[in-house]
Amino acid sequence: MDNREQVLASQLEYLSLSKPQRAIYKISHFFLDLPKKISDSFRRIPSKTRKVKQSAEGVFSSIYHAGKEGDYKTRISFILMGFGLMTRNQILRGSFYFLYELFFIVFMCLIGGTSLASLPYLGQIGRVTYTVIDPDFLIDIETTVYYDNSFTILLFSTITFILILILIFLWYNQLKDSLKLQRMNYIGKKASDKESFKNIFDKSYEKTLLFLPMSGLVLFTVIPIIIMILVGFTNYNSEHMTPTSLFDWVGLYNFEELFASGSASNNNIFLEVFGQVLLWTLVWAFFATFSNYFLGMIMAMIINIKGIKLKKIWRTVLISTIAVPQFISLLLVSYIFSDYGVVNGILTSLGLVTGRGIPFLSDALLAKVMIILINTWVGIPYTMLICSGLLMNIPDDLYESARIDGASPLKMYIKITLPYMLFVTTPYLISQFVGNINNFNVIYLLTSGGPAFSYPVADVPYQVSSTGVGHTDLLITWIYKMTVTSNSKDYGAASVIGLLIFAVVAVISLIFYNRSNSVKNEEEFQ
């Protein structure tokens, strides 16, 4: 059987299934096809390597031709960036290259060079305290001097590497442009700053607009991620806390300590706690995302029904809940449902409960259910607003045609409303899911991660025992406890967990975003 016959047989098998079976078929084959897709990715490595090699050869070829065929202006540009452009009437662009090179030299002399030199050891001398005798009062004065700071060295080294990459990119571009302008001069074409202005605000206007957002992305996202990854390979903790002391590189020690080394019971406890926290993080993110999404959509559909009166009032009431800061609502709800809160007080006065009452937020399972329900109550208005505008854009002709064909409201929802909404809002759903994985406010303000885990043995890893990690903690709240509220702070271990969160979020986002119809069939949206 050739490939075409196999595809046809697979399609016939799929069409013969019922709708629930088709859903199960899609899910199962998605996971069954993952090994094949991964192997295909590895098979494509040689071809991608060849493309990278060809690109690298093109870069080196351009540099070679600039050195061989370039005039003195182009050759001086090897050392003095922008010289070839400034001497060929492109003073604006040439000045930009020159100023960046000047800034880079000054930065390297003042900060970058010393940071890179200290990077292998993350500093030599930290805090030094010595005693000086005051000649006037003949008393000892204790003086403390701070020299190296490991975290500052790590930060400035990261920035230096990024600036070096930018320098290489700009150096190559100005060299290539200088040779291009030289060749244009051979045929009588002259360049000017007017052309540069036109290029900035016309031909490459999208790059001009994206410059500031991309700069912010590098400063506030890329650099912190790199720092987090690097800290995971150090012993940065409460015993090596800057600026009072230095920390050092420890390789894979943090990974081994959390997942591989230690006594059997010690290691098993951490893995068990980590597994439970990870599972609850994913379960919470799933329910927090889709309960808000579908209930908010249903609320928007109910308000949009033609026979419903006072639509503006209903929308205003729901919107007004957004005006109240979320942390106030969550703190109030936490007090209402606490063991001695309003709800348990009312139930006790009615004789329905005794003692501490119902442990809404102190029982492991019940607390998780309450967190999901409360988050649904808080989040529905946001989704309702988004869905209201999208529902108004669905053509009424589709619904009229469906009614004429005898379709029920449920059928119209499944065949018309839901596909349209999913097509438009899939990127929103992915961002909400990722945001809920890192949703710190709801968990910490309602339960602070409790109730705490109980351990059958005394040999408990300090990353678990000292942090007070609990049943409702997410990975992000566990990191917060490990680095802020715990007495024995362990930034290295927290960075390892943060790296795992980054990996999970990146994989989920890339897989579902690239497989969504919003990306694959973007042109079909009307």
C-alpha positions as CSV (number, residue, x, y, z in Angstrom):
1,M,0.0,0.0,0.0
2,D,1.5,3.3,-1.1
3,N,1.3,6.6,0.8
4,R,-1.8,7.8,-1.0
5,E,-3.7,4.7,-0.3
6,Q,-2.7,4.9,3.4
7,V,-3.9,8.5,3.6
8,L,-7.2,7.6,1.9
9,A,-7.7,4.6,4.3
10,S,-7.0,6.9,7.3
11,Q,-9.5,9.5,6.0
12,L,-12.2,6.8,5.5
13,E,-11.5,5.4,9.0
14,Y,-11.9,8.9,10.5
15,L,-15.1,9.7,8.6
16,S,-16.7,6.4,9.8
17,L,-16.3,7.5,13.4
18,S,-18.9,9.3,15.5
19,K,-18.2,12.8,16.8
20,P,-17.0,11.7,20.3
21,Q,-14.8,9.1,18.6
22,R,-13.4,11.7,16.2
23,A,-12.4,13.9,19.2
24,I,-10.7,10.9,20.9
25,Y,-9.1,10.0,17.6
26,K,-7.6,13.5,17.2
27,I,-6.3,13.6,20.7
28,S,-4.8,10.1,20.6
29,H,-3.2,10.6,17.2
30,F,-1.8,14.0,18.3
31,F,0.2,12.2,21.0
32,L,1.0,9.2,18.9
33,D,2.4,11.4,16.1
34,L,4.7,13.3,18.5
35,P,7.6,10.7,18.2
36,K,7.3,10.8,14.4
37,K,7.3,14.6,14.4
38,I,10.3,14.7,16.7
39,S,12.2,12.2,14.5
40,D,11.2,14.2,11.4
41,S,12.7,17.3,13.2
42,F,15.9,15.5,13.7
43,R,15.9,14.3,10.1
44,R,15.6,18.0,9.0
45,I,18.7,18.9,11.0
46,P,21.1,18.2,8.1
47,S,19.2,20.3,5.7
48,K,18.9,23.1,8.2
49,T,22.6,22.8,8.9
50,R,23.3,23.2,5.2
51,K,21.2,26.3,5.1
52,V,23.0,27.8,8.1
53,K,26.3,26.9,6.5
54,Q,25.3,28.6,3.2
55,S,24.2,31.7,5.2
56,A,27.5,31.7,7.1
57,E,29.4,31.3,3.8
58,G,27.5,34.3,2.4
59,V,28.4,36.4,5.4
60,F,32.1,35.5,5.2
61,S,32.0,36.0,1.4
62,S,30.7,39.5,1.8
63,I,33.4,40.3,4.3
64,Y,36.1,38.9,2.0
65,H,34.9,40.9,-1.0
66,A,34.7,44.0,1.2
67,G,38.4,43.5,2.1
68,K,39.5,42.5,-1.4
69,E,37.5,44.8,-3.6
70,G,36.8,47.7,-1.2
71,D,38.5,51.1,-1.6
72,Y,40.2,52.8,1.3
73,K,36.8,54.1,2.6
74,T,35.4,50.6,2.9
75,R,38.6,49.2,4.3
76,I,38.7,51.9,7.0
77,S,35.2,50.8,7.9
78,F,36.6,47.6,9.2
79,I,38.0,49.6,12.1
80,L,36.0,52.8,12.1
81,M,32.3,51.8,11.8
82,G,30.3,54.1,9.5
83,F,33.2,55.8,7.8
84,G,32.4,54.4,4.4
85,L,28.8,55.6,4.7
86,M,29.6,59.1,6.1
87,T,32.1,59.7,3.3
88,R,29.5,58.7,0.7
89,N,26.8,61.2,1.7
90,Q,24.9,58.9,4.2
91,I,26.0,60.9,7.3
92,L,22.9,59.9,9.3
93,R,23.4,56.2,9.1
94,G,27.2,56.4,9.3
95,S,27.0,58.6,12.4
96,F,24.7,56.0,14.0
97,Y,27.2,53.2,13.4
98,F,30.1,55.3,14.7
99,L,28.2,56.4,17.9
100,Y,27.3,52.8,18.7
101,E,31.0,51.8,18.3
102,L,32.0,54.7,20.5
103,F,29.4,53.8,23.1
104,F,30.6,50.1,23.0
105,I,34.2,51.1,23.5
106,V,33.4,53.3,26.5
107,F,31.1,50.6,28.0
108,M,33.8,48.0,27.6
109,C,36.4,50.2,29.2
110,L,34.2,51.1,32.2
111,I,32.1,48.1,32.9
112,G,32.0,45.3,30.2
113,G,35.7,44.3,30.2
114,T,36.0,44.0,34.0
115,S,32.7,42.1,34.1
116,L,33.8,39.6,31.5
117,A,37.1,39.1,33.1
118,S,35.4,38.3,36.4
119,L,32.7,36.1,34.9
120,P,34.6,32.7,35.2
121,Y,34.9,33.1,39.0
122,L,32.0,35.6,39.6
123,G,34.4,37.8,41.6
124,Q,37.4,37.4,43.8
125,I,36.8,39.6,46.9
126,G,33.4,40.3,48.3
127,R,32.9,42.2,51.6
128,V,36.0,43.2,53.6
129,T,35.6,44.5,57.2
130,Y,38.5,46.0,59.0
131,T,39.1,48.2,62.0
132,V,40.6,51.7,61.9
133,I,41.8,53.7,65.0
134,D,40.4,57.2,65.1
135,P,43.4,59.5,66.0
136,D,41.3,62.1,67.6
137,F,39.2,60.0,70.0
138,L,41.5,56.9,70.1
139,I,38.6,54.5,69.4
140,D,38.3,51.6,67.0
141,I,36.0,52.3,64.0
142,E,34.8,49.3,62.1
143,T,34.7,49.9,58.3
144,T,33.2,47.7,55.7
145,V,34.2,47.9,52.0
146,Y,32.3,46.0,49.3
147,Y,34.4,45.0,46.2
148,D,33.0,42.4,43.8
149,N,29.3,41.7,43.5
150,S,28.6,38.3,41.8
151,F,25.1,39.2,40.6
152,T,26.2,42.5,39.1
153,I,29.0,40.7,37.3
154,L,26.5,38.2,36.0
155,L,24.1,40.9,34.9
156,F,26.7,43.1,33.2
157,S,28.3,40.1,31.5
158,T,25.0,39.2,30.0
159,I,24.4,42.7,28.8
160,T,28.0,42.8,27.4
161,F,27.4,39.6,25.4
162,I,24.2,41.1,23.9
163,L,26.0,44.3,23.0
164,I,28.8,42.3,21.4
165,L,26.2,40.5,19.2
166,I,24.6,43.8,18.3
167,L,28.1,45.2,17.4
168,I,28.9,42.2,15.2
169,F,25.5,42.6,13.4
170,L,26.0,46.3,12.9
171,W,29.6,46.0,11.9
172,Y,28.7,43.5,9.2
173,N,25.8,45.6,7.9
174,Q,27.7,48.8,7.7
175,L,30.5,47.0,5.9
176,K,28.1,45.4,3.4
177,D,26.4,48.8,2.8
178,S,29.7,50.6,2.3
179,L,30.7,48.1,-0.4
180,K,27.2,48.5,-2.0
181,L,27.5,52.3,-2.1
182,Q,31.0,52.0,-3.6
183,R,29.6,49.8,-6.4
184,M,26.7,52.2,-6.9
185,N,29.2,55.1,-7.3
186,Y,30.9,53.1,-10.2
187,I,27.7,53.5,-12.2
188,G,27.0,57.1,-11.2
189,K,24.4,56.5,-8.5
190,K,24.7,58.7,-5.4
191,A,23.2,58.1,-2.0
192,S,22.0,60.7,0.5
193,D,20.4,61.2,3.9
194,K,17.1,61.8,2.2
195,E,17.1,58.2,1.1
196,S,17.9,57.1,4.6
197,F,14.9,59.1,6.0
198,K,12.7,57.7,3.3
199,N,13.9,54.2,4.2
200,I,13.2,54.7,7.9
201,F,9.7,56.2,7.5
202,D,8.5,54.4,4.4
203,K,10.2,51.2,3.2
204,S,11.3,49.9,6.6
205,Y,8.7,51.7,8.6
206,E,7.6,48.4,10.3
207,K,11.2,48.0,11.7
208,T,11.1,51.6,13.0
209,L,7.8,50.9,14.8
210,L,9.1,47.6,16.3
211,F,12.4,49.0,17.5
212,L,11.1,50.3,20.9
213,P,8.9,47.2,21.6
214,M,11.8,44.9,20.7
215,S,14.2,46.8,22.9
216,G,11.8,46.5,25.8
217,L,11.4,42.8,25.1
218,V,15.2,42.3,25.2
219,L,15.6,44.5,28.4
220,F,12.7,43.2,30.4
221,T,12.2,39.6,29.1
222,V,15.2,38.2,27.3
223,I,17.9,39.4,29.8
224,P,15.9,38.2,32.9
225,I,15.4,34.8,31.3
226,I,19.1,34.5,30.5
227,I,19.9,35.6,34.1
228,M,17.4,33.0,35.5
229,I,19.0,30.2,33.5
230,L,22.5,31.2,34.5
231,V,21.6,31.5,38.2
232,G,20.4,27.9,38.0
233,F,24.1,26.9,37.6
234,T,25.3,28.8,40.7
235,N,25.1,28.3,44.4
236,Y,23.2,31.6,44.9
237,N,21.4,31.1,48.2
238,S,21.1,32.6,51.7
239,E,24.6,31.5,52.5
240,H,26.0,33.2,49.4
241,M,24.0,36.3,49.4
242,T,25.2,39.4,47.5
243,P,26.6,41.9,48.3
244,T,27.7,40.5,51.7
245,S,29.3,37.5,50.0
246,L,30.0,36.0,46.6
247,F,28.4,33.0,44.9
248,D,30.1,30.7,42.4
249,W,29.4,28.3,39.5
250,V,28.4,24.8,40.6
251,G,27.4,23.3,37.2
252,L,24.5,20.8,37.4
253,Y,24.6,20.6,41.2
254,N,21.2,22.2,41.6
255,F,19.6,19.9,39.1
256,E,21.2,16.8,40.8
257,E,20.2,18.0,44.2
258,L,16.6,18.4,43.3
259,F,16.0,15.5,41.0
260,A,18.9,13.0,41.3
261,S,21.1,13.1,44.3
262,G,20.5,12.8,48.1
263,S,19.1,9.9,50.1
264,A,16.3,7.9,48.6
265,S,13.6,9.1,51.0
266,N,14.9,12.7,50.7
267,N,14.8,12.6,46.9
268,N,11.5,10.8,46.7
269,I,9.8,13.4,48.9
270,F,11.0,16.3,46.7
271,L,9.9,14.5,43.5
272,E,6.5,13.6,45.0
273,V,5.9,17.2,46.1
274,F,7.2,18.6,42.8
275,G,4.9,16.2,40.9
276,Q,1.9,17.2,42.9
277,V,2.6,20.9,42.5
278,L,3.2,20.5,38.8
279,L,0.0,18.5,38.3
280,W,-2.1,20.9,40.2
281,T,-0.5,23.8,38.3
282,L,-1.6,22.3,35.0
283,V,-5.1,21.3,36.3
284,W,-5.6,24.7,37.7
285,A,-4.5,26.4,34.4
286,F,-6.9,24.2,32.4
287,F,-10.0,24.8,34.5
288,A,-9.2,28.5,35.2
289,T,-8.9,29.1,31.4
290,F,-11.7,27.1,30.0
291,S,-14.3,27.6,32.7
292,N,-14.0,31.4,32.3
293,Y,-14.0,31.1,28.6
294,F,-17.1,29.0,28.1
295,L,-19.1,30.5,30.9
296,G,-18.2,34.0,29.8
297,M,-19.2,33.1,26.2
298,I,-22.5,31.7,27.4
299,M,-23.1,34.9,29.5
300,A,-22.4,37.0,26.4
301,M,-24.7,34.9,24.3
302,I,-27.5,35.2,26.8
303,I,-27.2,39.0,27.0
304,N,-27.1,39.2,23.2
305,I,-30.3,37.3,22.7
306,K,-32.8,39.6,21.0
307,G,-35.6,39.1,23.5
308,I,-33.5,40.0,26.5
309,K,-34.3,43.4,28.0
310,L,-32.1,45.8,29.9
311,K,-29.0,44.6,28.1
312,K,-27.0,47.8,28.9
313,I,-27.8,47.3,32.6
314,W,-26.6,43.7,32.6
315,R,-23.4,44.6,30.8
316,T,-22.8,47.6,33.2
317,V,-23.3,45.4,36.3
318,L,-20.7,42.9,35.0
319,I,-18.3,45.6,33.9
320,S,-18.5,47.4,37.2
321,T,-17.0,44.3,38.9
322,I,-13.9,44.9,36.9
323,A,-13.6,48.4,38.3
324,V,-12.9,46.9,41.8
325,P,-9.2,45.9,42.1
326,Q,-8.9,42.1,42.0
327,F,-6.8,41.8,45.1
328,I,-9.6,43.5,47.2
329,S,-12.2,41.1,45.9
330,L,-9.9,38.1,46.6
331,L,-9.0,39.2,50.1
332,L,-12.7,39.8,50.9
333,V,-13.7,36.4,49.6
334,S,-10.8,34.8,51.5
335,Y,-12.2,36.3,54.7
336,I,-15.8,35.3,53.9
337,F,-14.9,31.6,53.3
338,S,-12.2,31.2,56.1
339,D,-12.8,28.8,58.9
340,Y,-14.1,31.5,61.1
341,G,-15.5,33.7,58.3
342,V,-18.9,35.0,57.5
343,V,-20.2,31.9,55.7
344,N,-19.2,29.5,58.5
345,G,-20.6,32.0,61.1
346,I,-24.0,32.0,59.4
347,L,-23.9,28.2,59.1
348,T,-23.0,27.8,62.8
349,S,-25.7,30.2,63.9
350,L,-28.2,28.1,61.9
351,G,-27.0,25.0,63.6
352,L,-25.9,23.4,60.3
353,V,-22.2,23.1,61.3
354,T,-20.3,22.9,64.6
355,G,-16.7,23.7,65.6
356,R,-14.5,25.3,63.0
357,G,-17.1,24.8,60.3
358,I,-16.6,23.8,56.7
359,P,-12.9,24.0,55.7
360,F,-13.5,25.8,52.5
361,L,-9.9,27.0,52.2
362,S,-8.1,24.8,54.6
363,D,-8.9,21.3,53.2
364,A,-6.7,20.3,50.3
365,L,-9.4,19.1,47.8
366,L,-12.1,21.6,48.8
367,A,-9.7,24.5,48.7
368,K,-8.8,23.6,45.1
369,V,-12.4,23.5,44.1
370,M,-13.1,26.8,45.8
371,I,-10.1,28.4,44.1
372,I,-11.4,27.4,40.7
373,L,-15.0,28.6,41.5
374,I,-13.8,31.9,42.9
375,N,-11.5,32.5,39.9
376,T,-14.5,31.8,37.6
377,W,-16.6,34.4,39.4
378,V,-13.8,36.9,39.1
379,G,-12.8,36.1,35.5
380,I,-16.2,35.8,33.7
381,P,-16.8,39.6,33.2
382,Y,-13.5,39.9,31.2
383,T,-14.3,37.0,28.9
384,M,-17.9,38.2,28.5
385,L,-16.6,41.6,27.2
386,I,-14.4,39.9,24.7
387,C,-17.0,37.5,23.5
388,S,-19.7,40.1,23.3
389,G,-17.9,42.0,20.6
390,L,-17.0,38.9,18.6
391,L,-20.5,37.5,18.7
392,M,-21.9,40.7,17.1
393,N,-19.6,40.1,14.2
394,I,-21.0,36.7,13.3
395,P,-23.4,37.2,10.2
396,D,-27.0,36.7,11.1
397,D,-27.5,35.0,7.7
398,L,-25.7,32.0,9.0
399,Y,-28.1,31.6,11.9
400,E,-31.2,32.3,9.7
401,S,-30.0,29.6,7.2
402,A,-29.5,27.1,10.1
403,R,-33.0,27.8,11.5
404,I,-34.6,27.2,8.1
405,D,-32.7,23.9,7.9
406,G,-34.2,23.0,11.3
407,A,-31.0,23.3,13.4
408,S,-31.5,23.4,17.2
409,P,-29.8,26.2,19.3
410,L,-27.2,23.6,20.5
411,K,-26.5,22.6,16.9
412,M,-26.0,26.2,15.9
413,Y,-23.7,26.8,18.8
414,I,-21.5,23.8,17.9
415,K,-21.5,24.4,14.2
416,I,-21.4,28.2,13.9
417,T,-20.7,30.0,17.1
418,L,-18.0,27.9,18.7
419,P,-15.9,27.3,15.5
420,Y,-15.9,31.1,14.8
421,M,-15.1,32.0,18.4
422,L,-12.3,29.4,18.6
423,F,-10.9,30.6,15.3
424,V,-10.6,34.1,16.5
425,T,-9.7,33.6,20.2
426,T,-7.2,30.7,20.1
427,P,-4.2,33.0,20.7
428,Y,-6.2,34.6,23.6
429,L,-6.8,31.1,25.1
430,I,-3.2,30.2,24.8
431,S,-2.1,33.4,26.5
432,Q,-4.7,32.9,29.2
433,F,-3.5,29.4,29.8
434,V,0.1,30.5,30.1
435,G,-1.0,33.4,32.3
436,N,-2.9,31.0,34.6
437,I,0.2,28.8,35.0
438,N,1.8,31.9,36.5
439,N,-1.3,33.3,38.2
440,F,0.2,34.4,41.5
441,N,-2.6,36.6,42.9
442,V,-5.5,34.2,43.0
443,I,-3.6,31.5,44.8
444,Y,-1.6,33.6,47.2
445,L,-4.4,35.9,48.3
446,L,-6.9,33.1,48.8
447,T,-4.9,30.3,50.5
448,S,-1.3,31.4,50.5
449,G,-0.6,27.9,49.0
450,G,-2.0,26.1,52.0
451,P,-2.8,23.6,53.5
452,A,0.8,22.6,53.9
453,F,2.1,19.1,52.9
454,S,2.7,16.6,55.7
455,Y,5.7,14.3,55.5
456,P,6.0,10.8,57.0
457,V,9.8,11.1,57.6
458,A,12.1,13.6,59.3
459,D,14.6,13.7,56.4
460,V,12.8,16.4,54.3
461,P,14.7,18.5,51.7
462,Y,15.0,22.1,52.9
463,Q,13.6,23.3,49.6
464,V,10.4,21.7,50.7
465,S,10.4,22.0,54.5
466,S,11.7,25.6,54.9
467,T,9.4,27.0,52.2
468,G,6.1,25.8,53.6
469,V,4.9,24.6,50.2
470,G,1.3,23.5,50.3
471,H,-1.4,21.6,48.3
472,T,-2.7,24.7,46.5
473,D,0.7,26.2,45.6
474,L,1.5,26.7,42.0
475,L,5.1,26.4,40.8
476,I,5.3,30.2,40.7
477,T,4.1,30.6,44.3
478,W,6.6,27.9,45.4
479,I,9.3,29.9,43.7
480,Y,8.1,33.0,45.6
481,K,8.3,31.2,48.9
482,M,11.7,29.8,48.1
483,T,13.2,33.2,47.3
484,V,11.2,35.7,49.4
485,T,9.4,34.3,52.4
486,S,11.7,31.4,53.3
487,N,14.5,32.0,55.8
488,S,16.9,29.8,53.8
489,K,16.5,31.3,50.4
490,D,17.7,29.2,47.5
491,Y,17.8,31.2,44.2
492,G,19.7,28.4,42.4
493,A,16.9,25.8,43.1
494,A,14.2,28.4,42.3
495,S,15.9,29.1,38.9
496,V,15.8,25.4,38.1
497,I,12.1,25.3,38.8
498,G,11.6,28.5,36.8
499,L,13.5,27.0,33.9
500,L,11.1,24.0,34.0
501,I,8.1,26.4,34.0
502,F,9.7,28.2,31.0
503,A,10.1,24.9,29.2
504,V,6.5,23.7,29.9
505,V,5.0,27.0,28.9
506,A,7.2,27.3,25.7
507,V,6.3,23.8,24.5
508,I,2.6,24.2,25.2
509,S,2.5,27.6,23.5
510,L,4.4,26.6,20.4
511,I,2.6,23.3,19.8
512,F,-0.9,24.6,20.2
513,Y,-0.3,28.0,18.6
514,N,1.3,26.5,15.5
515,R,-1.4,23.9,15.2
516,S,-4.3,26.3,15.6
517,N,-6.5,27.3,12.7
518,S,-5.8,31.0,13.6
519,V,-2.3,30.4,12.3
520,K,-2.7,27.7,9.7
521,N,-5.8,29.2,8.0
522,E,-5.3,32.9,8.8
523,E,-6.3,33.9,5.2
524,E,-9.7,32.2,5.5
525,F,-10.9,34.6,8.3
526,Q,-13.6,37.0,7.0
